[in-house]
Amino acid sequence: MNRKLIAAVGVAGMLMSIAACGGDDGDDGGKAGADGYKGQTLTVWAMDGSTPEGWTKDLTAAFEKKTKAKLKFETQQWNGIQQKITTSLSEDNPPDVLEVGNTQTPAYAATGGLADLSDLKEEIGGDWTKALNESSVFDGKQYAAPWYFANRVVIYNKKVWADAGITDAPKTRAEFFDALKAIDKKTDAEPIYLPGQNWYFFDGLTIGQGADLVKKEGDKYVSNLADPKVGKAMEIYKQYQSYSKAPKDKDEATPQQAEVFAKGNVGAFIGMGWEAGTAIAANKKIEKDIGYFTIPGETADSPEGVFLGGSNFAVAAGSKKQELAKEFLKLALSDKFEG
């Protein structure tokens, strides 16, 4: 993960200082007794879509068998999660384990909200891929464990494309624009749903142009938006957005772009592969019409740059169940459950 991007997106999003609180609520501080951790309950905040029902069921059974403690998953929505986590980490009784966006992790670590997991890294993290683990490290210490990573693709409606006479997925950006133009002229569908503030897609475009959103001057990161390469990425984004009726002052989650796509009158959108599941949940009839292809770049042999998104598992510094939380991470990140 690009640390410049982490600085730009993660730290910029942290508008409140976190003062992690400790204290004793009458339990044993997360330590195992003669009967394990019996009587304790570990609360895990997991993001919608990242912890399948079968996985949580099997992991819960294994965790409770091993520790004698209870495990409670609480599903969270990405929309508004940054402020919710910021608030929870400043309170006296935060969730014990949190799934945190990889761009947000360093900022929460920097403000004291996350527990140091360096000992856990030494115990189970020997084979973590360095590039994927980088967002979990701050000032040389391990503050989270890498959970999952994915990038964005084009999710499209095969029926809409067929109605426009398009038979093959585009291999270049120019071919993609030609396809959107054909949908616009030959169908009543919106060629692409792309709100004006899909920052993840825009960052991919800047990567494709070989640019960074920020640059380092001395010991500070400052804006790099004046870079002509960033300007080129803006022009490309503007061209895509010209084929969309989506609001220019909203992001892809307001409203959820997959739910807009699910109505069947949108040619394509840029999103994570799992967002197709969100569309299908909103309208099962659309499942047969969904297709995917890589976001095309300038040439056929070089796809568009993409933002590598994902999340990490972290332990709240204010959790009173530090050792029990690490037992959860050991299981969740084991070969049996991580795959």
C-alpha positions as CSV (number, residue, x, y, z in Angstrom):
1,M,0.0,0.0,0.0
2,N,1.3,3.4,-0.9
3,R,2.1,5.3,2.3
4,K,1.5,8.6,0.5
5,L,-2.1,7.5,-0.1
6,I,-2.4,6.3,3.5
7,A,-1.4,9.8,4.6
8,A,-3.8,11.5,2.3
9,V,-6.9,9.4,2.8
10,G,-6.4,7.9,6.3
11,V,-5.1,10.9,8.3
12,A,-7.2,13.4,6.4
13,G,-10.3,11.4,7.5
14,M,-9.5,11.6,11.2
15,L,-11.1,14.8,12.4
16,M,-11.2,13.9,16.0
17,S,-8.4,12.9,18.4
18,I,-8.8,9.5,20.0
19,A,-8.1,9.1,23.7
20,A,-8.3,5.4,24.3
21,C,-9.6,4.6,27.7
22,G,-8.7,1.6,29.9
23,G,-9.9,0.7,33.3
24,D,-11.4,-2.3,34.9
25,D,-15.1,-3.3,34.5
26,G,-14.9,-6.1,37.0
27,D,-13.7,-8.9,34.7
28,D,-10.2,-10.4,34.7
29,G,-8.7,-8.1,32.2
30,G,-8.9,-10.6,29.4
31,K,-6.6,-13.1,31.1
32,A,-7.4,-16.8,31.1
33,G,-8.2,-18.5,34.3
34,A,-8.4,-22.2,35.3
35,D,-11.5,-22.5,33.1
36,G,-10.2,-20.5,30.2
37,Y,-12.0,-17.3,29.5
38,K,-15.4,-18.6,30.7
39,G,-17.9,-15.8,31.5
40,Q,-16.3,-13.3,29.1
41,T,-17.8,-12.1,25.8
42,L,-15.6,-10.8,23.0
43,T,-17.3,-8.2,20.7
44,V,-16.1,-8.0,17.1
45,W,-17.2,-5.3,14.6
46,A,-17.0,-6.8,11.1
47,M,-18.0,-5.0,7.9
48,D,-21.0,-6.0,5.9
49,G,-20.0,-8.5,3.2
50,S,-16.5,-9.4,4.6
51,T,-17.5,-12.1,7.0
52,P,-19.8,-14.8,5.4
53,E,-22.4,-16.4,7.6
54,G,-20.8,-19.9,7.3
55,W,-17.4,-18.5,8.2
56,T,-18.7,-16.7,11.3
57,K,-20.6,-19.7,12.4
58,D,-17.7,-22.1,12.2
59,L,-15.2,-19.6,13.7
60,T,-17.5,-18.8,16.6
61,A,-17.8,-22.5,17.4
62,A,-14.0,-23.0,17.3
63,F,-13.4,-19.9,19.3
64,E,-15.9,-20.8,22.0
65,K,-14.6,-24.4,22.2
66,K,-11.0,-23.2,22.6
67,T,-11.5,-20.3,25.0
68,K,-14.8,-21.1,26.8
69,A,-15.7,-17.4,26.1
70,K,-18.6,-16.1,24.0
71,L,-18.1,-14.4,20.6
72,K,-20.4,-11.7,19.4
73,F,-20.2,-10.4,15.8
74,E,-21.8,-7.0,15.1
75,T,-22.1,-6.2,11.4
76,Q,-21.2,-2.6,10.4
77,Q,-21.9,-0.6,7.2
78,W,-19.1,1.2,5.4
79,N,-21.1,4.3,5.1
80,G,-20.3,6.5,8.1
81,I,-18.1,3.9,9.7
82,Q,-15.1,6.2,10.1
83,Q,-16.9,8.5,12.5
84,K,-18.5,5.6,14.3
85,I,-15.1,4.0,14.9
86,T,-13.5,7.3,15.9
87,T,-16.3,7.8,18.5
88,S,-16.2,4.2,19.8
89,L,-12.4,4.2,20.3
90,S,-12.7,7.3,22.5
91,E,-15.3,5.7,24.8
92,D,-14.7,3.6,27.9
93,N,-16.2,0.4,26.5
94,P,-15.2,0.1,22.8
95,P,-15.7,-3.1,20.7
96,D,-12.7,-5.4,21.4
97,V,-11.8,-6.2,17.8
98,L,-12.6,-4.0,14.8
99,E,-12.3,-4.5,11.1
100,V,-10.8,-1.3,9.9
101,G,-10.2,0.0,6.3
102,N,-6.5,-0.2,5.4
103,T,-6.3,3.5,4.6
104,Q,-7.8,4.3,8.0
105,T,-5.6,2.0,10.1
106,P,-2.5,4.2,10.5
107,A,-4.5,7.2,11.5
108,Y,-6.2,5.3,14.3
109,A,-2.9,3.9,15.4
110,A,-1.3,7.4,15.4
111,T,-3.9,8.8,17.7
112,G,-3.6,6.0,20.2
113,G,-6.8,4.1,19.4
114,L,-5.3,0.7,18.5
115,A,-3.4,-1.8,20.6
116,D,0.2,-2.7,19.7
117,L,0.1,-6.2,18.2
118,S,3.9,-6.6,17.5
119,D,4.1,-9.7,19.6
120,L,1.2,-11.3,17.6
121,K,3.1,-10.4,14.4
122,E,6.1,-12.3,15.7
123,E,4.0,-15.3,16.6
124,I,1.7,-15.8,13.5
125,G,2.7,-13.1,10.9
126,G,5.8,-14.6,9.5
127,D,4.3,-15.2,6.1
128,W,2.3,-12.0,5.7
129,T,3.0,-10.3,2.4
130,K,5.0,-7.1,3.1
131,A,3.1,-4.9,0.7
132,L,-0.3,-6.0,2.1
133,N,0.9,-5.7,5.7
134,E,2.3,-2.2,5.3
135,S,-0.9,-0.3,6.2
136,S,-1.0,-2.2,9.5
137,V,2.4,-0.8,10.6
138,F,2.9,2.7,12.1
139,D,6.2,4.0,13.5
140,G,7.7,0.5,13.2
141,K,5.0,-1.2,15.3
142,Q,2.3,-3.6,14.3
143,Y,-1.2,-2.2,15.0
144,A,-3.4,-4.5,13.0
145,A,-3.4,-7.7,11.0
146,P,-4.1,-7.8,7.3
147,W,-7.5,-9.2,6.5
148,Y,-8.4,-9.0,2.9
149,F,-7.6,-6.9,-0.2
150,A,-9.3,-6.4,-3.5
151,N,-9.4,-3.9,-6.4
152,R,-12.2,-2.5,-8.5
153,V,-13.5,-3.8,-11.8
154,V,-16.2,-2.9,-14.3
155,I,-19.5,-4.6,-13.4
156,Y,-21.9,-4.3,-16.4
157,N,-25.3,-5.3,-17.5
158,K,-25.0,-7.7,-20.4
159,K,-28.5,-7.1,-21.7
160,V,-28.0,-3.4,-21.9
161,W,-24.8,-3.9,-23.8
162,A,-26.4,-6.3,-26.1
163,D,-29.3,-3.9,-26.8
164,A,-26.6,-1.4,-27.8
165,G,-25.1,-3.9,-30.2
166,I,-21.9,-4.4,-28.2
167,T,-20.6,-8.0,-28.2
168,D,-17.1,-7.8,-26.8
169,A,-15.7,-6.3,-23.6
170,P,-13.5,-3.2,-24.4
171,K,-9.8,-3.7,-24.1
172,T,-8.8,0.0,-24.2
173,R,-10.1,3.1,-22.6
174,A,-11.1,4.5,-26.0
175,E,-13.1,1.3,-26.7
176,F,-14.8,1.7,-23.4
177,F,-15.8,5.2,-24.2
178,D,-17.1,4.0,-27.6
179,A,-19.2,1.5,-25.8
180,L,-20.7,4.1,-23.4
181,K,-21.4,6.3,-26.4
182,A,-23.3,3.5,-28.1
183,I,-25.4,2.7,-25.0
184,D,-26.2,6.4,-24.8
185,K,-27.4,6.6,-28.4
186,K,-29.0,3.3,-28.9
187,T,-30.7,2.6,-25.5
188,D,-32.7,4.4,-22.8
189,A,-30.2,3.2,-20.2
190,E,-27.7,5.3,-18.3
191,P,-24.4,4.2,-19.8
192,I,-22.4,4.2,-16.5
193,Y,-23.3,5.1,-13.0
194,L,-20.4,7.2,-11.7
195,P,-21.0,9.9,-9.0
196,G,-18.7,12.9,-8.9
197,Q,-16.9,11.8,-5.7
198,N,-15.8,8.2,-6.3
199,W,-12.4,8.9,-4.9
200,Y,-11.2,5.2,-5.2
201,F,-11.7,5.2,-8.9
202,F,-10.1,8.6,-9.3
203,D,-7.1,7.4,-7.3
204,G,-6.8,4.5,-9.7
205,L,-6.7,6.9,-12.6
206,T,-4.0,8.9,-10.9
207,I,-2.0,5.7,-10.5
208,G,-2.5,5.0,-14.1
209,Q,-1.0,8.4,-15.0
210,G,2.0,7.7,-12.7
211,A,1.0,10.4,-10.2
212,D,0.4,10.7,-6.5
213,L,-2.3,12.7,-4.8
214,V,0.2,14.1,-2.2
215,K,3.9,14.7,-2.0
216,K,6.3,15.0,0.9
217,E,7.9,18.3,1.6
218,G,10.2,18.1,4.6
219,D,8.4,16.1,7.2
220,K,4.9,16.9,6.0
221,Y,2.7,15.6,3.2
222,V,1.1,18.3,1.0
223,S,-1.3,18.4,-1.9
224,N,0.0,17.3,-5.3
225,L,-3.2,18.2,-7.2
226,A,-1.3,20.8,-9.3
227,D,0.7,18.0,-11.0
228,P,-0.3,17.9,-14.7
229,K,-0.5,14.1,-14.4
230,V,-3.2,14.5,-11.7
231,G,-4.9,17.0,-14.0
232,K,-4.9,14.4,-16.8
233,A,-6.6,11.9,-14.5
234,M,-9.2,14.5,-13.7
235,E,-10.0,15.0,-17.3
236,I,-10.4,11.2,-17.8
237,Y,-12.7,11.0,-14.8
238,K,-14.7,14.0,-16.2
239,Q,-15.1,12.1,-19.5
240,Y,-16.4,9.0,-17.8
241,Q,-18.8,11.1,-15.6
242,S,-20.2,12.8,-18.7
243,Y,-22.0,9.5,-19.5
244,S,-23.6,9.4,-16.0
245,K,-26.6,10.9,-14.4
246,A,-25.3,10.3,-10.9
247,P,-25.0,13.3,-8.6
248,K,-21.7,15.1,-8.8
249,D,-21.6,15.9,-5.1
250,K,-22.1,12.3,-3.8
251,D,-20.0,9.2,-3.6
252,E,-20.6,5.6,-4.6
253,A,-22.3,4.8,-1.3
254,T,-24.9,7.6,-1.3
255,P,-27.0,6.0,-2.7
256,Q,-25.4,2.6,-2.9
257,Q,-24.3,2.3,-6.5
258,A,-25.0,-1.4,-6.7
259,E,-28.6,-0.8,-5.7
260,V,-29.0,1.8,-8.5
261,F,-27.5,-0.7,-10.9
262,A,-29.9,-3.4,-9.7
263,K,-32.8,-1.5,-11.2
264,G,-31.6,-2.7,-14.6
265,N,-31.4,0.6,-16.4
266,V,-27.6,1.2,-16.0
267,G,-25.0,-0.1,-18.4
268,A,-22.1,-0.4,-15.9
269,F,-20.5,0.9,-12.7
270,I,-17.0,0.7,-11.2
271,G,-16.9,-1.3,-8.0
272,M,-15.6,-4.2,-6.0
273,G,-16.6,-7.6,-7.3
274,W,-18.7,-8.4,-4.3
275,E,-20.9,-5.4,-5.0
276,A,-22.6,-7.6,-7.6
277,G,-24.0,-9.5,-4.7
278,T,-25.5,-6.3,-3.3
279,A,-27.2,-5.8,-6.6
280,I,-28.5,-9.3,-6.7
281,A,-29.9,-9.0,-3.1
282,A,-31.8,-5.9,-4.3
283,N,-33.1,-7.5,-7.4
284,K,-32.6,-11.3,-8.0
285,K,-33.7,-11.0,-11.6
286,I,-30.5,-9.1,-12.6
287,E,-28.2,-11.9,-11.7
288,K,-28.3,-13.5,-15.1
289,D,-27.4,-10.2,-16.8
290,I,-24.3,-9.3,-14.7
291,G,-20.8,-9.5,-16.3
292,Y,-17.3,-8.2,-15.3
293,F,-14.2,-7.0,-17.0
294,T,-11.0,-5.3,-16.0
295,I,-11.0,-1.5,-16.2
296,P,-9.3,-0.8,-19.5
297,G,-6.2,1.5,-19.7
298,E,-4.7,3.5,-22.5
299,T,-3.5,0.4,-24.3
300,A,-4.7,-3.2,-24.5
301,D,-1.6,-4.5,-22.8
302,S,-1.8,-2.2,-19.8
303,P,-5.1,-2.1,-17.7
304,E,-6.0,1.0,-15.8
305,G,-4.4,1.7,-12.4
306,V,-6.5,0.6,-9.5
307,F,-6.6,1.4,-5.8
308,L,-5.9,-1.7,-3.7
309,G,-8.6,-1.6,-1.1
310,G,-9.3,-3.8,1.8
311,S,-9.3,-4.0,5.5
312,N,-7.4,-5.1,8.6
313,F,-8.3,-6.5,11.9
314,A,-7.3,-4.4,14.9
315,V,-7.7,-4.5,18.7
316,A,-9.0,-1.4,20.5
317,A,-6.4,0.0,22.9
318,G,-9.3,0.5,25.3
319,S,-10.5,-3.1,25.2
320,K,-10.2,-4.9,28.6
321,K,-9.9,-8.2,26.8
322,Q,-6.5,-7.8,25.1
323,E,-5.4,-11.5,25.4
324,L,-8.8,-12.9,24.4
325,A,-8.8,-10.6,21.4
326,K,-5.5,-12.0,20.3
327,E,-6.9,-15.5,20.7
328,F,-9.6,-14.5,18.2
329,L,-7.0,-13.1,15.8
330,K,-4.9,-16.3,16.0
331,L,-7.9,-18.3,15.0
332,A,-9.3,-15.9,12.4
333,L,-5.9,-15.7,10.7
334,S,-5.1,-19.4,10.9
335,D,-4.9,-21.5,7.8
336,K,-8.2,-23.1,8.6
337,F,-10.2,-19.8,8.7
338,E,-8.2,-17.3,6.7
339,G,-8.5,-19.1,3.4
